[in-house]
Amino acid sequence: MTLTLTVSDDVRALAPGFTHVAIEAHGLVNGPSNDAGSALLDDAARRLAVRLDGRAPHEDPHMAAWRETYTAFGSKPSRTRNSAEALAKRALSEAGLPRINLLVDLYNAISVAHLIPVGGEDADRIEGGMRLIRATGEEDFVTVAGGEETVEHPDAGEVVWRDDAGVTCRRWNWRQGPRTRLTEQTTSGIFLLESLAPMPVAEVTAAAAELAELLAKFSPGADISVRAPESCA
């Protein structure tokens, strides 16, 4: 099965420097976080520190571009950081990076090492194709608050990923919904690496290749395909 990914024209107009690379994988083997995944996260934090060379994550040109884009669709980037900036901030703190499960740890390591937003969805839980749109404000986003399932609605004009059932990730790549997240039972996944200019497309492609190699290493025999970069330029 090939999952379709589309970007709406109004998102393209908002962020003409947007590029994404998707990895679709079937036959994955997930499980709890382990020593190997933890070592990758620790190494990613070290790579990040070298990359930033004493700067704060938001001072990196790529993160600055995401902040400008978040502001353009009405979000406050200092309060709702893109996923890569939020992870980088955690990586540089005393708390360090969280350990979630093996597949999430793998893509979080790539996100931190390359300072690029990376997301992973359970492909078997996606209904129809995935679409990056500007919300009307009426879409459903099912999440959990205070231990109870609740339905939120994005702001009008907010950039969201959605499928036929509703929003899967709010504010572009800020908060993923629990319905499609990767769990220890996940066997099929779609991984999305997202960048804005000035990050070169070659760097996004290299990050995707690195993630694909890790998926193959930890899930021998999995069917893994890396799609060509799709750019809004």
Backbone bond lengths (Angstrom), bond angles and torsions (degrees), N, CA, C in turn:
res aa  C-N    CA-C-N  psi(-1)  N-CA   C-N-CA  omega(-1)  CA-C   N-CA-C  phi
1 M - - - 1.457 - - 1.522 109.35 -
2 T 1.335 116.14 134.66 1.454 121.01 175.37 1.517 108.49 -110.53
3 L 1.302 116.28 119.92 1.453 122.11 -179.04 1.522 109.13 -82.31
4 T 1.327 116.40 129.88 1.459 119.50 -179.85 1.533 110.73 -83.55
5 L 1.322 115.49 141.18 1.465 123.38 177.32 1.520 107.48 -128.31
6 T 1.331 116.82 124.31 1.452 119.58 179.94 1.524 110.05 -129.66
7 V 1.322 115.80 149.64 1.457 123.28 178.12 1.522 107.47 -117.83
8 S 1.328 117.01 125.00 1.458 120.54 -176.69 1.527 111.18 -69.78
9 D 1.321 115.27 157.97 1.457 120.38 -178.53 1.523 111.90 -63.42
10 D 1.345 117.47 -34.94 1.466 117.64 -178.08 1.529 111.72 -73.81
11 V 1.349 118.22 -26.04 1.460 119.16 171.31 1.524 110.03 -71.83
12 R 1.312 117.09 -39.73 1.466 120.57 177.07 1.532 110.85 -59.32
13 A 1.328 115.54 -39.76 1.468 119.27 179.57 1.528 111.26 -68.54
14 L 1.329 115.98 -35.37 1.465 120.71 -179.90 1.519 111.98 -68.74
15 A 1.332 116.63 -38.99 1.469 121.61 -173.92 1.526 110.15 -134.73
16 P 1.330 117.05 76.03 1.472 119.44 -177.49 1.525 113.68 -64.99
17 G 1.347 118.02 -16.00 1.457 120.30 178.26 1.513 114.13 -92.91
18 F 1.340 117.06 13.46 1.466 121.21 -176.76 1.528 111.37 -78.48
19 T 1.334 115.46 134.40 1.468 122.66 174.11 1.518 108.61 -134.13
20 H 1.333 116.89 140.72 1.453 118.52 173.40 1.528 110.31 -135.02
21 V 1.319 113.66 148.52 1.465 121.67 175.64 1.521 107.44 -125.54
22 A 1.323 116.18 129.56 1.461 121.36 -179.01 1.517 111.16 -110.31
23 I 1.320 115.18 142.75 1.464 122.90 173.44 1.519 106.96 -120.21
24 E 1.319 117.17 122.09 1.468 120.73 176.05 1.525 108.12 -107.14
25 A 1.328 116.73 131.63 1.463 120.29 -174.87 1.518 110.30 -137.12
26 H 1.309 116.12 135.11 1.468 122.90 177.80 1.526 108.71 -128.33
27 G 1.322 116.08 148.45 1.458 120.53 -176.30 1.510 112.69 80.91
28 L 1.331 116.63 26.35 1.463 121.10 178.62 1.524 111.06 -73.03
29 V 1.311 115.36 154.04 1.462 121.86 174.59 1.525 106.86 -120.94
30 N 1.315 116.32 110.68 1.455 120.35 179.07 1.523 109.40 -104.70
31 G 1.304 116.46 173.81 1.460 121.42 179.06 1.509 109.17 177.56
32 P 1.310 117.43 -173.99 1.467 120.32 179.24 1.520 111.44 -63.88
33 S 1.316 116.01 159.52 1.458 120.53 173.02 1.525 109.29 -55.91
34 N 1.327 116.08 143.74 1.466 119.38 -179.57 1.528 110.08 -135.08
35 D 1.309 116.18 179.77 1.464 120.50 -175.99 1.526 111.92 -62.20
36 A 1.332 116.59 -37.02 1.466 119.37 -178.19 1.524 110.58 -66.94
37 G 1.325 116.77 -44.30 1.460 119.93 177.95 1.517 111.52 -65.34
38 S 1.320 116.26 -38.52 1.460 121.07 178.84 1.524 110.92 -63.29
39 A 1.325 116.40 -39.14 1.466 120.39 178.48 1.525 110.52 -64.39
40 L 1.334 117.19 -37.31 1.461 120.59 177.75 1.527 111.16 -64.89
41 L 1.321 116.65 -39.90 1.463 120.24 177.83 1.527 111.38 -65.25
42 D 1.331 116.57 -41.29 1.468 120.07 178.22 1.530 110.74 -64.00
43 D 1.330 116.21 -40.75 1.461 120.29 178.92 1.529 110.59 -66.27
44 A 1.339 116.24 -38.44 1.469 120.40 178.63 1.525 110.79 -61.99
45 A 1.336 116.48 -40.40 1.463 120.12 178.12 1.529 111.00 -62.65
46 R 1.325 116.53 -38.12 1.469 120.01 177.61 1.529 110.72 -67.06
47 R 1.330 116.68 -41.78 1.468 120.62 178.23 1.521 110.78 -63.29
48 L 1.311 116.24 -38.15 1.459 120.60 178.27 1.522 110.89 -63.06
49 A 1.329 116.67 -45.41 1.463 120.63 -178.89 1.529 111.14 -59.91
50 V 1.329 116.03 -39.50 1.467 120.04 177.04 1.523 110.10 -65.54
51 R 1.326 116.64 -42.70 1.458 121.80 -178.31 1.531 111.25 -61.88
52 L 1.318 116.31 -43.82 1.463 120.72 -176.12 1.525 112.18 -78.63
53 D 1.320 116.74 -30.29 1.476 121.32 176.51 1.528 111.75 51.22
54 G 1.324 115.42 49.05 1.456 120.61 175.89 1.513 115.39 92.68
55 R 1.334 118.40 -10.09 1.462 120.52 178.57 1.525 110.48 -80.67
56 A 1.311 116.59 158.15 1.460 121.08 170.56 1.529 108.24 -76.52
57 P 1.347 118.52 153.03 1.471 119.73 -179.13 1.522 114.02 -53.20
58 H 1.335 117.65 -40.79 1.470 119.08 -175.99 1.527 112.71 -69.34
59 E 1.336 117.23 -11.33 1.462 120.35 177.68 1.527 112.53 -84.77
60 D 1.309 117.27 -11.93 1.464 120.56 175.62 1.534 108.54 -66.51
61 P 1.331 119.00 138.14 1.468 120.85 -177.34 1.531 113.68 -57.26
62 H 1.331 117.10 -36.69 1.469 118.94 179.39 1.523 111.24 -67.39
63 M 1.328 117.06 -42.83 1.456 120.23 178.30 1.531 111.03 -67.30
64 A 1.334 116.51 -34.92 1.467 120.17 176.80 1.529 110.48 -62.52
65 A 1.341 116.73 -37.91 1.461 120.32 178.03 1.524 111.30 -64.78
66 W 1.343 116.23 -40.32 1.465 118.96 177.22 1.521 110.66 -64.77
67 R 1.325 117.60 -38.88 1.469 120.28 177.82 1.531 110.74 -61.45
68 E 1.314 117.07 -42.23 1.462 120.72 178.83 1.528 110.82 -63.18
69 T 1.325 116.16 -39.68 1.461 120.06 -179.48 1.519 111.14 -69.88
70 Y 1.329 117.57 -41.30 1.462 120.26 176.28 1.527 110.28 -58.73
71 T 1.322 116.54 -43.85 1.461 120.50 178.50 1.524 110.66 -61.50
72 A 1.337 117.09 -37.05 1.465 121.64 -177.67 1.525 112.40 -64.82
73 F 1.345 117.81 -29.55 1.468 117.33 177.63 1.531 112.28 -102.82
74 G 1.329 116.63 15.66 1.455 120.34 168.76 1.510 116.72 95.34
75 S 1.334 118.45 10.06 1.460 120.98 178.32 1.522 109.85 -100.21
76 K 1.324 116.19 150.99 1.452 121.32 178.19 1.530 108.72 -92.86
77 P 1.334 118.04 107.18 1.468 120.31 -171.80 1.520 114.35 -67.38
78 S 1.324 118.55 -20.16 1.460 119.27 177.67 1.528 111.44 -79.03
79 R 1.335 116.01 -17.02 1.463 120.01 179.85 1.521 111.33 -103.52
80 T 1.330 116.85 -37.64 1.461 122.10 178.32 1.530 107.54 -120.23
81 R 1.322 114.79 86.37 1.466 120.24 -176.24 1.516 110.91 -76.44
82 N 1.333 116.41 148.89 1.464 118.84 171.22 1.528 108.69 -61.38
83 S 1.322 115.62 159.24 1.467 119.97 -170.84 1.522 112.79 -61.06
84 A 1.336 118.01 -35.65 1.465 120.13 -178.49 1.521 111.17 -69.01
85 E 1.332 117.13 -42.27 1.463 119.80 179.16 1.528 110.96 -65.60
86 A 1.343 115.96 -40.78 1.467 119.39 179.16 1.525 111.22 -62.73
87 L 1.325 116.91 -43.64 1.466 120.63 178.34 1.522 111.40 -65.71
88 A 1.323 116.27 -41.22 1.461 119.73 -179.94 1.524 110.77 -62.06
89 K 1.314 116.39 -40.22 1.462 120.61 178.05 1.525 110.25 -61.79
90 R 1.344 116.40 -40.95 1.467 120.51 176.78 1.524 110.81 -65.07
91 A 1.338 116.04 -42.27 1.473 120.51 -176.81 1.516 111.84 -60.72
92 L 1.324 116.94 -33.22 1.458 121.14 -177.20 1.521 113.13 -89.64
93 S 1.317 117.24 -4.90 1.461 121.27 -179.41 1.529 110.76 -87.78
94 E 1.323 115.91 170.04 1.468 120.11 176.96 1.523 111.25 -64.96
95 A 1.316 116.97 -31.48 1.467 120.40 -179.35 1.518 111.64 -66.67
96 G 1.318 117.43 -33.55 1.454 121.26 -179.06 1.515 112.12 75.22
97 L 1.315 115.54 -174.34 1.456 121.11 -176.61 1.527 112.18 -77.54
98 P 1.334 116.83 143.17 1.464 119.11 177.02 1.522 111.07 -72.21
99 R 1.308 115.78 153.16 1.469 122.44 172.61 1.528 106.13 -107.64
100 I 1.337 117.08 119.64 1.469 121.67 -173.22 1.529 110.48 -107.68
101 N 1.292 116.67 -70.47 1.463 124.45 169.44 1.520 105.65 -156.50
102 L 1.323 118.08 171.88 1.459 120.33 -169.10 1.524 112.55 -58.31
103 L 1.336 118.55 -49.12 1.457 120.39 -177.06 1.520 111.84 -64.00
104 V 1.318 116.94 -42.24 1.464 119.95 178.34 1.524 110.37 -65.11
105 D 1.328 116.55 -40.25 1.467 119.68 178.10 1.529 111.08 -60.82
106 L 1.329 117.07 -38.40 1.466 120.10 -179.87 1.520 110.99 -63.66
107 Y 1.337 116.87 -48.07 1.459 116.31 -176.75 1.526 112.04 -75.97
108 N 1.327 117.63 -27.28 1.464 118.99 173.73 1.529 111.11 -65.59
109 A 1.335 116.41 -36.77 1.465 119.89 178.18 1.525 110.85 -62.44
110 I 1.314 117.31 -41.59 1.461 120.74 178.42 1.524 110.32 -66.76
111 S 1.312 116.92 -41.22 1.462 121.11 178.88 1.524 111.48 -58.51
112 V 1.327 116.31 -46.39 1.465 120.94 -177.76 1.526 111.23 -70.54
113 A 1.311 117.08 -44.51 1.471 120.39 -177.20 1.526 111.68 -62.40
114 H 1.335 116.77 -36.93 1.464 121.09 -176.57 1.522 113.06 -102.07
115 L 1.321 117.19 -4.96 1.461 123.53 -177.26 1.538 109.74 52.29
116 I 1.320 114.18 58.37 1.457 121.92 -178.10 1.525 108.03 -141.34
117 P 1.335 118.67 135.79 1.468 119.60 176.50 1.528 111.38 -62.95
118 V 1.324 115.63 128.51 1.461 122.05 177.16 1.525 107.36 -131.74
119 G 1.318 115.95 132.35 1.462 120.32 177.89 1.508 110.68 -126.24
120 G 1.319 115.99 156.49 1.461 121.44 177.45 1.513 109.91 -134.55
121 E 1.327 116.47 132.23 1.461 121.89 179.07 1.526 109.31 -125.12
122 D 1.330 115.68 147.42 1.462 120.69 173.99 1.523 107.73 -75.47
123 A 1.324 116.58 109.92 1.463 120.81 -174.95 1.521 112.37 -61.57
124 D 1.342 117.65 -27.89 1.459 120.30 -179.84 1.525 112.16 -73.86
125 R 1.330 116.79 -13.56 1.467 120.73 -179.83 1.527 112.90 -102.40
126 I 1.317 116.01 -3.41 1.463 120.29 175.84 1.528 108.96 -80.20
127 E 1.324 116.32 132.91 1.461 121.40 178.94 1.530 108.56 -105.95
128 G 1.332 115.19 113.49 1.451 119.60 -174.43 1.512 110.60 74.53
129 G 1.322 117.39 -157.11 1.454 120.84 178.99 1.518 111.41 -88.58
130 M 1.333 115.42 170.02 1.466 121.72 176.05 1.517 109.06 -100.24
131 R 1.348 115.62 138.30 1.454 120.74 -175.82 1.531 109.30 -133.03
132 L 1.326 115.81 133.76 1.456 121.46 174.66 1.519 106.98 -98.14
133 I 1.339 116.21 116.11 1.465 120.80 -171.71 1.530 110.22 -135.99
134 R 1.315 115.66 170.08 1.457 121.47 165.61 1.527 106.83 -97.30
135 A 1.308 116.05 122.56 1.459 121.53 -170.93 1.531 112.32 -69.58
136 T 1.324 115.02 152.82 1.464 121.15 171.77 1.522 110.54 -83.38
137 G 1.342 115.95 -21.22 1.457 121.54 -174.77 1.512 112.78 100.91
138 E 1.328 116.83 -6.02 1.467 121.18 -179.04 1.521 112.64 -101.30
139 E 1.325 117.82 -8.39 1.462 120.96 -178.24 1.530 111.02 -66.86
140 D 1.324 116.28 149.04 1.467 121.37 176.87 1.524 110.39 -89.34
141 F 1.318 115.21 136.30 1.467 122.22 171.18 1.525 106.21 -126.43
142 V 1.323 115.74 106.80 1.460 121.10 -177.81 1.517 108.53 -86.71
143 T 1.329 116.43 122.26 1.454 121.59 -178.57 1.521 108.88 -139.29
144 V 1.311 117.34 -172.88 1.457 122.27 179.93 1.523 108.24 -124.15
145 A 1.311 116.81 130.58 1.464 122.43 177.04 1.522 108.38 -136.27
146 G 1.335 116.49 126.27 1.457 120.35 -179.22 1.513 113.25 62.58
147 G 1.332 116.05 29.15 1.456 120.52 179.48 1.520 114.44 81.81
148 E 1.335 117.26 -0.22 1.461 121.36 -178.33 1.528 110.31 -116.48
149 E 1.330 115.94 141.72 1.454 120.07 175.60 1.526 109.31 -67.64
150 T 1.317 115.77 135.24 1.454 120.80 -179.92 1.514 109.44 -142.01
151 V 1.326 116.51 156.70 1.464 121.87 179.37 1.518 109.00 -110.67
152 E 1.333 115.90 122.37 1.457 122.42 174.50 1.520 109.07 -107.30
153 H 1.306 115.13 169.41 1.464 120.53 175.26 1.523 108.40 -131.03
154 P 1.313 117.78 134.74 1.460 119.48 178.61 1.523 110.59 -67.49
155 D 1.317 115.24 162.42 1.458 120.01 174.18 1.532 109.60 -70.46
156 A 1.308 116.44 149.74 1.464 119.65 174.47 1.523 109.37 -61.41
157 G 1.317 116.48 130.35 1.461 121.60 -178.69 1.513 114.47 90.17
158 E 1.335 117.60 -12.07 1.461 121.52 178.93 1.533 109.74 -64.39
159 V 1.318 116.71 141.35 1.467 120.66 176.53 1.520 108.74 -84.95
160 V 1.325 116.34 126.46 1.462 122.05 -178.04 1.519 110.40 -138.21
161 W 1.315 115.02 152.93 1.468 121.37 164.80 1.518 107.44 -92.54
162 R 1.333 116.66 138.41 1.452 119.96 178.66 1.530 110.07 -146.02
163 D 1.329 115.39 162.58 1.457 121.10 170.36 1.523 106.95 -124.53
164 D 1.326 117.86 -163.53 1.467 119.92 -176.89 1.524 112.57 -68.07
165 A 1.336 117.76 -22.09 1.464 121.31 -176.52 1.526 113.00 -89.77
166 G 1.330 117.60 -19.51 1.457 119.77 -177.96 1.509 111.85 149.68
167 V 1.317 115.50 -168.84 1.464 121.69 -178.02 1.526 110.03 -73.87
168 T 1.323 115.99 133.13 1.468 120.88 177.22 1.526 112.11 -102.45
169 C 1.336 117.67 -23.64 1.469 120.68 178.36 1.525 108.91 -151.51
170 R 1.322 116.34 127.23 1.458 121.74 -179.44 1.532 111.61 -89.64
171 R 1.331 113.85 158.24 1.470 122.25 178.86 1.524 111.54 45.84
172 W 1.320 113.91 52.68 1.472 124.20 176.37 1.524 110.77 67.96
173 N 1.305 118.40 -71.03 1.472 120.31 -177.52 1.529 110.62 -144.50
174 W 1.332 115.09 35.43 1.469 120.36 -176.27 1.523 112.11 -90.55
175 R 1.323 118.23 -54.85 1.463 120.67 -176.22 1.522 110.38 -135.24
176 Q 1.333 114.98 119.97 1.459 122.03 178.57 1.522 109.87 -86.70
177 G 1.326 116.30 144.91 1.459 120.76 176.10 1.514 111.62 -82.33
178 P 1.331 118.00 153.09 1.464 120.79 -177.43 1.527 114.31 -69.71
179 R 1.328 117.88 -21.10 1.471 120.19 -174.61 1.517 112.44 -59.78
180 T 1.329 117.84 -39.52 1.463 120.47 -172.92 1.525 113.91 -112.31
181 R 1.321 117.37 6.84 1.467 117.79 -176.53 1.532 111.02 -70.12
182 L 1.321 116.00 158.91 1.460 121.54 -179.75 1.530 109.61 -75.54
183 T 1.311 115.57 129.15 1.458 121.23 177.23 1.528 108.74 -117.99
184 E 1.324 116.08 176.37 1.472 119.30 179.84 1.526 112.14 -67.13
185 Q 1.336 117.30 -12.18 1.462 121.49 178.38 1.525 112.24 -94.90
186 T 1.308 118.06 -4.76 1.463 121.70 -177.22 1.524 111.62 -64.45
187 T 1.337 115.80 133.90 1.464 121.04 174.97 1.531 112.60 -121.57
188 S 1.340 117.06 -15.95 1.465 121.13 178.27 1.521 108.65 -129.94
189 G 1.322 116.52 133.31 1.455 119.29 -176.83 1.509 112.67 -139.76
190 I 1.319 115.31 153.86 1.450 121.97 169.37 1.528 106.59 -119.68
191 F 1.315 116.34 125.16 1.463 122.61 -177.23 1.521 107.94 -114.24
192 L 1.320 116.09 131.81 1.457 120.48 -173.73 1.523 110.21 -124.74
193 L 1.319 115.89 123.24 1.462 122.89 176.96 1.522 107.03 -106.62
194 E 1.347 117.32 128.31 1.459 121.56 -171.64 1.528 109.98 -125.48
195 S 1.312 116.13 134.18 1.463 119.35 179.62 1.514 110.54 -139.38
196 L 1.319 114.61 160.99 1.458 123.14 173.41 1.521 108.30 -125.07
197 A 1.330 116.37 155.53 1.461 118.75 169.35 1.535 106.56 -60.81
198 P 1.351 117.38 137.06 1.465 128.28 24.06 1.525 115.42 -98.90
199 M 1.334 119.97 11.52 1.463 118.70 179.59 1.532 109.22 -67.21
200 P 1.329 118.05 127.19 1.466 120.08 179.12 1.531 111.36 -64.49
201 V 1.316 115.92 143.86 1.463 120.47 177.28 1.529 110.09 -59.09
202 A 1.319 117.22 -33.25 1.468 120.80 179.85 1.515 111.64 -60.51
203 E 1.341 117.78 -32.35 1.463 119.48 179.68 1.530 111.26 -73.45
204 V 1.316 116.50 -37.72 1.470 119.83 175.91 1.519 109.39 -62.74
205 T 1.315 116.28 -43.42 1.465 121.27 179.73 1.527 110.84 -62.73
206 A 1.326 117.16 -40.52 1.465 120.77 179.22 1.521 110.70 -66.14
207 A 1.326 117.08 -39.88 1.464 120.38 177.96 1.520 110.68 -63.46
208 A 1.330 116.70 -40.74 1.466 120.66 178.78 1.530 110.92 -64.23
209 A 1.321 116.40 -41.35 1.465 120.01 178.57 1.525 110.66 -63.01
210 E 1.328 116.86 -39.22 1.462 120.87 179.10 1.531 110.68 -65.28
211 L 1.337 116.43 -41.76 1.465 119.60 178.33 1.527 110.62 -65.78
212 A 1.324 117.20 -42.29 1.468 120.16 179.09 1.525 111.01 -60.17
213 E 1.334 117.10 -39.14 1.467 120.74 177.85 1.524 111.23 -64.13
214 L 1.324 116.64 -40.01 1.466 119.85 178.74 1.520 110.92 -66.52
215 L 1.337 117.01 -42.08 1.464 119.90 178.55 1.527 110.53 -60.83
216 A 1.328 116.29 -41.63 1.463 120.14 179.07 1.526 111.41 -66.52
217 K 1.314 116.34 -37.52 1.467 120.62 -179.64 1.523 111.44 -65.31
218 F 1.327 117.15 -43.07 1.456 120.37 -175.20 1.527 113.17 -90.84
219 S 1.324 117.47 -11.58 1.469 121.55 174.90 1.524 108.67 -131.62
220 P 1.347 117.05 71.81 1.467 119.83 -178.85 1.530 110.70 -57.55
221 G 1.316 116.37 135.10 1.458 120.23 179.67 1.512 114.31 90.44
222 A 1.334 118.36 -6.42 1.455 120.71 178.50 1.531 110.59 -67.29
223 D 1.315 116.13 148.48 1.468 122.64 176.16 1.529 107.23 -90.39
224 I 1.325 116.68 107.98 1.462 121.82 -172.81 1.521 109.16 -122.22
225 S 1.329 116.45 125.86 1.463 120.78 177.77 1.520 109.76 -127.26
226 V 1.331 115.12 132.86 1.464 122.00 177.83 1.523 107.78 -105.12
227 R 1.308 116.46 121.47 1.456 120.35 -179.32 1.525 110.51 -82.60
228 A 1.317 115.19 155.69 1.451 119.91 177.29 1.527 109.95 -65.46
229 P 1.327 117.66 148.65 1.465 119.79 178.75 1.523 111.12 -58.29
230 E 1.327 116.04 140.81 1.459 121.31 175.15 1.514 107.94 -116.17
231 S 1.318 115.35 121.25 1.457 120.99 -173.93 1.505 110.65 -114.57
232 C 1.341 116.07 147.69 1.461 121.79 175.88 1.516 111.89 -91.40
233 A 1.316 116.45 -1.00 1.467 119.10 -177.58 1.525 110.48 -67.75
